Amino acid sequence: MQVFRHLPSTPCSPLALAIGNFDGMHLGHQVLLKRLIEVAKTKKLTPAVMTFEPHPREFFTPINAPDRLSNLREKLERFETLGVEEVFVCAFNRHFATISAQDFMQNILREKLNVNSILVGEDFRFGAKRAGTISDFKVNGFDLISMPQVNLSGERVSSTRVRHALANGDMNLAKQLLGRNYSISGKVVHGAKRGRELGFPTANIHIRHERPALTGVYAVKLDGLNSVANLGVRPTISGVPKLLLEVHVLDFDGDLYRKHVHVEFMHKIREEKKFESLDALKAYIANDIEVARNYFKRQD
C-alpha cells in the first residue's frame, strides 16, 4: 500500500476513491471500504482512500473536538488489511479548509487524482463551510456510490456511538460496533521503572492519543498475551507529565522493549483512582491481576 502525504503533481492511474475520516474503522467504515474494493475490481480501478489529518473538528474546535479512536498509523493498518492500495493523507489546515466544493472536485479529484468512482456516506459534506453535498458529485459527472448507514440493534453505527460505549466501559458493545476488540498500538519504550519497583513490571507503550476515548484499568491482550493495563496519569505517583499506557503481561518474563505492539481492551476492571499510599496501590494492583486472571479463565 502506498501512502501519499502530498497530492501528486501528475494524474494518478484511474481511481475508485473513498473519502472520510474513518476514525475507529467501525462496521460502517468497513462496509464502505469492502464496497470500494468490489467497485475497483469490477471497473479495473485502483482502490484508494482520502482521509484527513488532523480530524477537521480538531482544527476548527480543538477544545470541543471528539476523543480520537485511532491514530493515523492505526487507520493505515486497517486500510491495508482491507485491501486499499493507495491512501492520500490530506493535511487539514487553513488553506485546505478554504477550498471550495467546486475546486475540490475539479482541481483535486479530477485533475490531480484522476478519480472515476467516489464512495462516501449518504450524509457526506465537503468543501469550504461544508457547502458541497453528494448531489454535487453527480452533477459534475462522477460515478457516485452513496452508502446508506449501517445499523446495530436499531441504532446507527458511528464513531460517536463507539466513543460512548468505551467511555461507559461497555466493551462488548464497542466490540460489536467495531467488529473486533477496541485496540491501541504503539512502541514499547523505557519508563520510570515504577511498576518493577512495586513488584509488577510493565511494558510502557508510547501512544499518540492525547485524549483517548477510555481510561482506567482493563483486562487486555498484548499481541495475544493475557495482560492487565492501566491507561491514565497514575494519580498516586507524582511527577507524571502525560497520559501513560502501562501493561503488565501475566506470567511473562521476556523483553518487549522497542517492539510495536497492539493492546486489545477486553474487560474494564475499574476506574483509575488515587490511593493514600503505595502499599494500598500495590494491594489494588494485585487484586486487578486476580480479576483479570478470572476473566481470562472464563473466556477459555
MIRO-168769 format. One record per residue (C-alpha): residue number from 1; y, z, x. Coordinates in steps of 0.05 Angstrom, whole numbers, plus 5000, padded with zeros to 4 digits. Example, Ala and Ser with C-alpha at 12.3 -4.5 7.8 and 13.67 -1.06 7.14 Angstrom:
{1 {4910 5156 5246}} {2 {4979 5143 5273}} 
//
This chain:
{1 {5000 5000 5000}} {2 {5069 4982 5026}} {3 {5128 5028 5015}} {4 {5199 4999 5017}} {5 {5259 5044 5026}} {6 {5307 4986 5021}} {7 {5307 4925 4976}} {8 {5283 4862 5012}} {9 {5333 4811 5036}} {10 {5289 4753 5014}} {11 {5250 4749 4949}} {12 {5180 4780 4946}} {13 {5118 4748 4920}} {14 {5120 4749 4844}} {15 {5113 4820 4818}} {16 {5089 4858 4758}} {17 {5135 4918 4763}} {18 {5131 4987 4730}} {19 {5196 5026 4732}} {20 {5204 5101 4724}} {21 {5210 5170 4756}} {22 {5135 5185 4749}} {23 {5145 5259 4761}} {24 {5077 5293 4758}} {25 {5038 5228 4744}} {26 {5013 5253 4677}} {27 {4968 5217 4628}} {28 {5025 5175 4600}} {29 {5043 5150 4670}} {30 {4970 5136 4685}} {31 {4962 5093 4623}} {32 {5024 5053 4642}} {33 {5000 5042 4713}} {34 {4930 5022 4692}} {35 {4961 4970 4646}} {36 {5004 4947 4705}} {37 {4942 4934 4746}} {38 {4910 4895 4689}} {39 {4971 4852 4678}} {40 {4979 4838 4752}} {41 {4906 4816 4758}} {42 {4909 4772 4696}} {43 {4974 4737 4717}} {44 {4958 4737 4792}} {45 {5019 4780 4808}} {46 {5028 4837 4858}} {47 {5025 4905 4823}} {48 {5088 4943 4843}} {49 {5127 5005 4824}} {50 {5201 5022 4827}} {51 {5218 5095 4829}} {52 {5279 5136 4847}} {53 {5295 5190 4898}} {54 {5324 5238 4882}} {55 {5310 5242 4807}} {56 {5373 5215 4772}} {57 {5384 5282 4738}} {58 {5384 5316 4806}} {59 {5441 5270 4825}} {60 {5483 5278 4762}} {61 {5470 5351 4745}} {62 {5435 5385 4804}} {63 {5443 5455 4775}} {64 {5411 5436 4709}} {65 {5360 5386 4735}} {66 {5287 5398 4716}} {67 {5239 5430 4764}} {68 {5202 5378 4805}} {69 {5127 5370 4791}} {70 {5115 5325 4851}} {71 {5150 5306 4915}} {72 {5154 5234 4939}} {73 {5092 5237 4983}} {74 {5050 5264 4925}} {75 {5074 5208 4880}} {76 {5058 5155 4932}} {77 {4988 5183 4940}} {78 {4977 5176 4864}} {79 {5005 5105 4864}} {80 {4957 5084 4918}} {81 {4897 5117 4884}} {82 {4912 5077 4820}} {83 {4916 5011 4857}} {84 {4991 4999 4865}} {85 {5004 4952 4924}} {86 {5079 4958 4933}} {87 {5128 5014 4919}} {88 {5204 5007 4921}} {89 {5237 5075 4930}} {90 {5309 5067 4908}} {91 {5359 5117 4936}} {92 {5393 5143 4873}} {93 {5465 5153 4897}} {94 {5535 5140 4872}} {95 {5530 5065 4887}} {96 {5464 5057 4851}} {97 {5489 5096 4791}} {98 {5546 5046 4781}} {99 {5503 4983 4779}} {100 {5509 4952 4710}} {101 {5448 4935 4670}} {102 {5462 4861 4677}} {103 {5469 4865 4753}} {104 {5406 4907 4758}} {105 {5367 4854 4721}} {106 {5397 4793 4755}} {107 {5412 4816 4827}} {108 {5356 4866 4838}} {109 {5297 4849 4792}} {110 {5303 4774 4791}} {111 {5336 4754 4857}} {112 {5312 4807 4905}} {113 {5245 4828 4876}} {114 {5223 4764 4840}} {115 {5198 4804 4781}} {116 {5157 4767 4729}} {117 {5130 4823 4685}} {118 {5163 4890 4671}} {119 {5126 4952 4646}} {120 {5165 5012 4621}} {121 {5161 5066 4569}} {122 {5187 5049 4499}} {123 {5248 5094 4508}} {124 {5268 5068 4577}} {125 {5342 5061 4591}} {126 {5375 5034 4654}} {127 {5440 5013 4688}} {128 {5507 5048 4692}} {129 {5514 5101 4637}} {130 {5443 5083 4615}} {131 {5472 5024 4576}} {132 {5411 4978 4584}} {133 {5353 4981 4535}} {134 {5285 4947 4534}} {135 {5312 4893 4488}} {136 {5358 4870 4545}} {137 {5296 4853 4586}} {138 {5271 4807 4531}} {139 {5339 4774 4521}} {140 {5343 4759 4596}} {141 {5275 4725 4597}} {142 {5230 4777 4628}} {143 {5159 4786 4605}} {144 {5165 4856 4578}} {145 {5109 4905 4563}} {146 {5136 4967 4529}} {147 {5084 5023 4529}} {148 {5081 5070 4469}} {149 {5079 5145 4481}} {150 {5013 5179 4495}} {151 {4998 5240 4451}} {152 {4954 5301 4462}} {153 {4939 5348 4404}} {154 {4992 5313 4363}} {155 {5048 5321 4414}} {156 {5076 5273 4465}} {157 {5051 5278 4536}} {158 {5112 5286 4580}} {159 {5135 5316 4646}} {160 {5174 5367 4606}} {161 {5111 5390 4569}} {162 {5074 5396 4635}} {163 {5131 5439 4663}} {164 {5128 5485 4603}} {165 {5053 5493 4609}} {166 {5058 5511 4682}} {167 {5116 5559 4671}} {168 {5075 5594 4617}} {169 {5014 5599 4662}} {170 {4974 5553 4615}} {171 {4934 5518 4670}} {172 {4884 5489 4620}} {173 {4938 5453 4581}} {174 {4971 5428 4645}} {175 {4903 5401 4666}} {176 {4894 5364 4600}} {177 {4964 5334 4605}} {178 {4954 5312 4677}} {179 {4881 5292 4673}} {180 {4868 5337 4734}} {181 {4887 5405 4761}} {182 {4960 5412 4780}} {183 {4967 5410 4856}} {184 {5017 5416 4912}} {185 {5005 5385 4980}} {186 {5035 5400 5048}} {187 {5023 5412 5121}} {188 {4996 5479 5146}} {189 {5049 5509 5192}} {190 {5057 5573 5232}} {191 {5082 5632 5192}} {192 {5103 5703 5209}} {193 {5030 5727 5210}} {194 {5046 5777 5155}} {195 {4982 5762 5119}} {196 {4940 5773 5180}} {197 {4975 5839 5194}} {198 {4958 5861 5123}} {199 {4885 5841 5133}} {200 {4888 5777 5092}} {201 {4903 5717 5137}} {202 {4936 5660 5101}} {203 {4949 5586 5112}} {204 {5025 5577 5106}} {205 {5039 5509 5074}} {206 {5104 5474 5083}} {207 {5126 5449 5015}} {208 {5185 5406 4994}} {209 {5190 5434 4924}} {210 {5255 5474 4926}} {211 {5247 5490 4852}} {212 {5174 5487 4834}} {213 {5150 5488 4763}} {214 {5108 5550 4774}} {215 {5108 5614 4816}} {216 {5062 5673 4821}} {217 {4991 5688 4845}} {218 {4935 5639 4829}} {219 {4862 5625 4840}} {220 {4865 5557 4875}} {221 {4823 5508 4914}} {222 {4849 5486 4982}} {223 {4815 5420 4995}} {224 {4757 5445 4953}} {225 {4752 5514 4984}} {226 {4757 5574 4937}} {227 {4823 5610 4953}} {228 {4879 5655 4928}} {229 {4951 5631 4933}} {230 {5019 5663 4927}} {231 {5077 5617 4911}} {232 {5142 5653 4915}} {233 {5190 5691 4960}} {234 {5148 5753 4979}} {235 {5197 5804 4949}} {236 {5161 5864 4981}} {237 {5174 5837 5051}} {238 {5247 5828 5070}} {239 {5276 5772 5112}} {240 {5241 5714 5077}} {241 {5294 5659 5071}} {242 {5259 5609 5026}} {243 {5202 5595 4979}} {244 {5132 5601 5010}} {245 {5063 5577 4991}} {246 {5012 5622 5025}} {247 {4937 5611 5014}} {248 {4881 5659 5033}} {249 {4816 5619 5036}} {250 {4757 5661 5015}} {251 {4701 5671 5066}} {252 {4733 5623 5116}} {253 {4746 5631 5190}} {254 {4765 5560 5211}} {255 {4831 5531 5236}} {256 {4874 5494 5186}} {257 {4938 5491 5228}} {258 {4974 5424 5226}} {259 {4928 5396 5173}} {260 {4957 5364 5110}} {261 {4922 5399 5052}} {262 {4921 5396 4977}} {263 {4923 5460 4936}} {264 {4896 5456 4865}} {265 {4921 5511 4818}} {266 {4863 5533 4774}} {267 {4879 5600 4742}} {268 {4940 5645 4741}} {269 {4925 5716 4762}} {270 {4993 5749 4756}} {271 {5068 5741 4767}} {272 {5096 5756 4836}} {273 {5125 5826 4839}} {274 {5157 5874 4887}} {275 {5117 5935 4909}} {276 {5142 6002 4933}} {277 {5100 5999 4997}} {278 {5057 5953 5039}} {279 {4996 5996 5020}} {280 {5009 5982 4947}} {281 {5016 5908 4963}} {282 {4950 5908 5001}} {283 {4915 5941 4942}} {284 {4941 5887 4895}} {285 {4921 5831 4943}} {286 {4851 5860 4946}} {287 {4849 5861 4870}} {288 {4876 5789 4866}} {289 {4819 5767 4912}} {290 {4767 5802 4868}} {291 {4797 5769 4805}} {292 {4793 5701 4839}} {293 {4721 5712 4861}} {294 {4702 5729 4790}} {295 {4738 5668 4764}} {296 {4702 5621 4811}} {297 {4635 5654 4794}} {298 {4647 5638 4721}} {299 {4661 5565 4738}} {300 {4595 5556 4776}} 
//
